[in-house]
């Protein structure tokens, strides 16, 4: 009679919790390596020393969301869990959750575009951004642990005005985005948080050419949780979809559309952790167009 659970038998070793866990992890790692996506190759993941990564973008391009999709792919192929944090109000979370859990079909896509997630005309609700969310949905469906989070200030969270024409404090959105990134990172301690936010918000340094007292989101976040900061260089002559001020009859009006870019050179102010060089940029129109 064979001896059950003899140490030399396969069944004995498979019955051991540690070995079973190790085998499961090995299978998960092998599966992660085969996720259906194209990783970026500009930054080695070994160089990223924080699990919070902030990407400062120019809104309304095809190339920057595509790069972020590649970076997300690189992270997920390492078997890590990921939260992609976007500069969209946190009140859009249910719409994002519903789409991530959907089949990604036309009905689901149209519903997401019709939500407040799709209403911005300044590049934050572009076709490229919709494509980025879709790429995360496909990766989740393929077995990756990934979620998409809205981290911007919700309209319902803006305090009611004390007086007529009360302005919003310029730092309101920045403090809220920093808090929401920290909140997700504290709750999901084993996740990498990859945040894609407009470059005007992402720096750590106080002050700009137009406001020496301006405190960006990164200024608040860095005090609580250090982060790895990525932004981009690209030559002039490309195009972005954005909103720009234009004087009409002595009044400043915002004109949203396809605008030629002035380009972005590398800055040596010590704020950014890494620069990614893009060969050029092209405009991505609003997802409702």
C-alpha positions as CSV (number, residue, x, y, z in Angstrom):
1,X,0.0,0.0,0.0
2,X,1.4,3.4,-0.9
3,X,1.9,5.8,2.1
4,X,-0.3,8.8,1.8
5,X,1.3,12.2,2.1
6,X,4.8,10.7,2.0
7,X,7.3,13.6,1.9
8,X,8.6,12.5,-1.4
9,X,5.1,12.5,-3.0
10,X,3.8,15.4,-5.1
11,X,0.5,15.4,-3.1
12,X,2.4,15.9,0.2
13,X,4.3,18.9,-1.1
14,X,1.3,20.5,-2.7
15,X,-0.5,20.2,0.6
16,X,2.0,22.5,2.2
17,X,0.6,26.1,2.5
18,X,3.9,27.9,1.8
19,X,4.7,25.9,-1.3
20,X,1.1,26.3,-2.6
21,X,1.4,30.1,-2.1
22,X,4.8,30.2,-3.8
23,X,3.4,28.2,-6.8
24,X,0.4,30.6,-7.0
25,X,2.7,33.6,-7.0
26,X,4.8,32.1,-9.7
27,X,1.7,31.5,-11.9
28,X,0.5,35.0,-11.2
29,X,3.9,36.4,-12.2
30,X,4.0,34.4,-15.4
31,X,0.5,35.5,-16.2
32,X,1.4,39.2,-15.5
33,X,4.3,39.0,-18.0
34,X,1.8,38.0,-20.7
35,X,-0.7,40.9,-20.2
36,X,-1.9,42.2,-23.6
37,X,-0.2,45.6,-23.6
38,X,2.9,47.4,-24.7
39,X,5.3,48.5,-21.9
40,X,7.1,51.8,-22.1
41,X,10.9,51.7,-22.2
42,X,12.0,55.2,-21.4
43,X,12.3,54.8,-17.6
44,X,13.5,51.7,-15.8
45,X,11.1,50.6,-13.1
46,X,14.1,50.0,-10.8
47,X,14.7,53.7,-10.9
48,X,11.3,54.5,-9.5
49,X,11.7,54.5,-5.7
50,X,8.2,55.5,-4.7
51,X,5.0,53.7,-5.1
52,X,3.3,57.1,-5.9
53,X,4.1,58.3,-9.4
54,X,2.9,61.6,-10.7
55,X,2.9,62.4,-14.4
56,X,2.6,66.1,-15.3
57,X,0.9,66.4,-18.7
58,X,0.0,68.9,-21.3
59,X,-3.8,68.3,-21.7
60,X,-5.2,67.3,-25.0
61,X,-2.5,65.2,-26.7
62,X,-2.5,61.6,-28.0
63,X,1.1,60.9,-26.9
64,X,1.0,61.5,-23.2
65,X,-2.0,59.2,-22.3
66,X,-0.4,56.6,-24.6
67,X,2.9,56.9,-22.6
68,X,0.9,56.5,-19.3
69,X,-0.8,53.4,-20.7
70,X,2.7,52.0,-21.4
71,X,3.9,52.9,-17.9
72,X,0.9,51.2,-16.4
73,X,1.6,48.2,-18.5
74,X,5.2,48.1,-17.2
75,X,4.0,48.2,-13.7
76,X,1.3,45.6,-14.1
77,X,3.6,43.2,-15.9
78,X,5.7,43.2,-12.8
79,X,2.7,41.6,-11.0
80,X,1.9,44.8,-9.1
81,X,-1.5,46.2,-8.3
82,X,-2.3,49.7,-9.7
83,X,-4.6,52.7,-9.2
84,X,-4.6,55.0,-12.2
85,X,-5.6,58.4,-10.8
86,X,-7.0,61.0,-13.2
87,X,-7.7,64.7,-13.1
88,X,-11.4,64.3,-13.1
89,X,-13.8,65.0,-10.2
90,X,-14.1,62.3,-7.6
91,X,-17.9,62.5,-8.1
92,X,-17.3,60.7,-11.4
93,X,-16.1,57.6,-9.6
94,X,-19.3,55.6,-10.0
95,X,-19.3,56.2,-13.7
96,X,-15.7,55.1,-14.0
97,X,-16.4,52.0,-11.8
98,X,-19.3,51.0,-14.0
99,X,-17.3,51.3,-17.2
100,X,-14.4,49.3,-15.7
101,X,-16.9,46.5,-14.9
102,X,-18.6,46.7,-18.3
103,X,-17.9,44.8,-21.5
104,X,-16.6,48.0,-23.1
105,X,-19.2,47.9,-25.8
106,X,-20.8,50.8,-27.6
107,X,-23.5,51.3,-25.0
108,X,-21.0,51.3,-22.1
109,X,-18.7,53.7,-24.0
110,X,-21.6,56.1,-24.9
111,X,-22.8,56.1,-21.3
112,X,-19.3,57.0,-20.0
113,X,-19.0,59.8,-22.6
114,X,-22.4,61.1,-21.6
115,X,-21.4,61.3,-17.9
116,X,-19.6,64.3,-16.4
117,X,-16.3,62.4,-17.1
118,X,-16.9,63.3,-20.8
119,X,-17.9,66.9,-20.5
120,X,-14.6,68.8,-20.5
121,X,-13.4,70.5,-23.7
122,X,-9.9,71.4,-22.4
123,X,-8.2,68.1,-23.1
124,X,-9.1,66.3,-19.9
125,X,-12.0,64.5,-21.6
126,X,-10.3,63.6,-24.8
127,X,-10.6,60.5,-27.0
128,X,-7.0,59.7,-25.8
129,X,-8.2,59.8,-22.2
130,X,-11.1,57.5,-23.0
131,X,-8.7,55.2,-24.7
132,X,-6.5,55.2,-21.6
133,X,-9.4,54.1,-19.4
134,X,-10.4,51.4,-22.0
135,X,-6.8,50.1,-21.9
136,X,-7.1,49.7,-18.1
137,X,-10.5,47.9,-18.5
138,X,-8.9,45.5,-20.9
139,X,-6.0,44.8,-18.6
140,X,-8.4,44.2,-15.7
141,X,-10.3,41.8,-17.9
142,X,-7.0,40.0,-18.7
143,X,-6.4,39.4,-15.0
144,X,-4.5,42.5,-13.8
145,X,-5.5,44.2,-10.5
146,X,-6.1,47.8,-11.7
147,X,-8.7,50.5,-10.9
148,X,-9.2,54.0,-12.2
149,X,-9.9,56.8,-9.7
150,X,-11.1,60.4,-10.1
151,X,-9.2,62.6,-7.7
152,X,-10.2,66.2,-8.6
153,X,-12.5,68.5,-6.6
154,X,-16.1,67.6,-7.0
155,X,-18.5,70.5,-7.8
156,X,-20.7,69.5,-4.9
157,X,-17.7,69.9,-2.6
158,X,-17.2,73.6,-3.4
159,X,-18.3,75.7,-0.4
160,X,-21.4,77.8,-0.9
161,X,-20.4,81.5,-1.5
162,X,-20.7,84.0,1.3
163,X,-21.1,86.8,-1.1
164,X,-22.0,87.3,-4.7
165,X,-19.2,86.5,-7.2
166,X,-17.0,84.9,-4.6
167,X,-14.0,83.3,-6.3
168,X,-12.7,79.8,-5.6
169,X,-9.5,79.7,-3.7
170,X,-6.8,78.9,-6.2
171,X,-5.4,76.2,-4.0
172,X,-8.7,74.4,-3.4
173,X,-8.3,71.8,-6.2
174,X,-4.6,71.3,-5.4
175,X,-5.2,70.4,-1.8
176,X,-8.1,68.1,-2.7
177,X,-6.1,66.3,-5.3
178,X,-3.2,65.8,-2.9
179,X,-5.6,64.6,-0.2
180,X,-7.3,62.1,-2.6
181,X,-4.0,60.7,-3.8
182,X,-2.8,60.2,-0.2
183,X,-6.2,58.7,0.8
184,X,-6.0,56.1,-1.9
185,X,-2.4,55.3,-1.2
186,X,-3.1,54.9,2.5
187,X,-6.0,52.6,2.0
188,X,-4.5,50.6,-0.8
189,X,-1.1,50.1,0.8
190,X,0.1,47.4,-1.6
191,X,-0.8,49.4,-4.8
192,X,1.2,51.7,-7.0
193,X,-0.7,55.0,-7.5
194,X,-0.1,56.4,-11.0
195,X,-1.5,59.9,-11.3
196,X,-1.9,61.8,-14.6
197,X,-2.5,65.5,-13.9
198,X,-1.9,68.8,-15.7
199,X,1.6,70.0,-15.3
200,X,0.6,73.3,-13.6
201,X,-0.5,71.2,-10.6
202,X,2.2,68.5,-10.4
203,X,5.3,70.4,-9.3
204,X,6.7,70.5,-5.8
205,X,8.0,74.0,-5.9
206,X,6.0,77.0,-4.8
207,X,5.5,80.0,-7.2
208,X,5.1,80.5,-10.9
209,X,5.8,83.3,-13.3
210,X,2.2,84.5,-12.9
211,X,1.8,84.0,-9.2
212,X,4.8,83.8,-6.8
213,X,2.5,82.4,-4.1
214,X,1.0,79.6,-6.1
215,X,1.2,76.2,-4.4
216,X,0.8,73.3,-6.8
217,X,-0.7,70.0,-5.8
218,X,2.7,68.4,-5.5
219,X,3.7,71.0,-2.9
220,X,1.0,69.6,-0.6
221,X,1.5,66.0,-1.5
222,X,5.3,66.0,-1.0
223,X,4.8,67.1,2.6
224,X,2.8,63.9,3.3
225,X,4.1,61.3,0.8
226,X,7.1,61.7,-1.4
227,X,6.5,60.9,-5.0
228,X,8.3,60.2,-8.3
229,X,7.6,63.0,-10.7
230,X,7.7,62.5,-14.5
231,X,7.1,65.1,-17.2
232,X,7.9,65.6,-20.9
233,X,9.9,67.4,-23.5
234,X,8.7,67.9,-27.0
235,X,9.5,70.2,-29.9
236,X,7.5,73.2,-31.0
237,X,5.2,72.8,-34.0
238,X,3.0,70.0,-32.6
239,X,-0.7,70.4,-31.7
240,X,-2.7,70.1,-28.5
241,X,-6.4,70.3,-27.8
242,X,-6.8,72.9,-25.0
243,X,-8.6,76.1,-24.0
244,X,-6.7,79.4,-24.3
245,X,-7.6,83.0,-23.4
246,X,-8.5,85.2,-26.4
247,X,-9.4,88.9,-26.2
248,X,-12.7,89.6,-27.9
249,X,-14.0,93.2,-27.7
250,X,-11.7,93.9,-24.8
251,X,-13.0,90.9,-22.9
252,X,-11.0,87.7,-22.3
253,X,-12.8,84.6,-23.6
254,X,-11.7,81.0,-23.5
255,X,-11.3,79.4,-26.9
256,X,-11.2,75.6,-26.8
257,X,-9.8,73.7,-29.8
258,X,-6.8,72.5,-31.6
259,X,-3.8,74.8,-30.9
260,X,-0.2,74.8,-32.0
261,X,2.2,74.0,-29.2
262,X,5.2,76.2,-28.3
263,X,7.1,73.0,-27.3
264,X,8.7,72.1,-24.0
265,X,12.4,72.1,-23.2
266,X,13.9,70.4,-20.2
267,X,14.0,72.6,-17.1
268,X,16.8,72.3,-14.6
269,X,15.1,73.6,-11.5
270,X,15.4,70.3,-9.6
271,X,11.6,69.8,-9.4
272,X,11.1,66.9,-11.8
273,X,12.5,63.4,-11.1
274,X,12.6,62.3,-14.7
275,X,12.0,63.7,-18.2
276,X,10.6,61.7,-21.1
277,X,11.4,63.0,-24.6
278,X,8.5,62.8,-27.0
279,X,9.4,63.2,-30.7
280,X,6.2,65.3,-31.2
281,X,2.7,65.8,-30.1
282,X,-0.7,65.6,-31.8
283,X,-4.1,66.9,-30.7
284,X,-6.8,64.6,-29.3
285,X,-10.3,66.1,-29.6
286,X,-13.0,65.8,-26.9
287,X,-14.5,62.3,-26.7
288,X,-18.0,63.7,-27.4
289,X,-16.9,65.0,-30.8
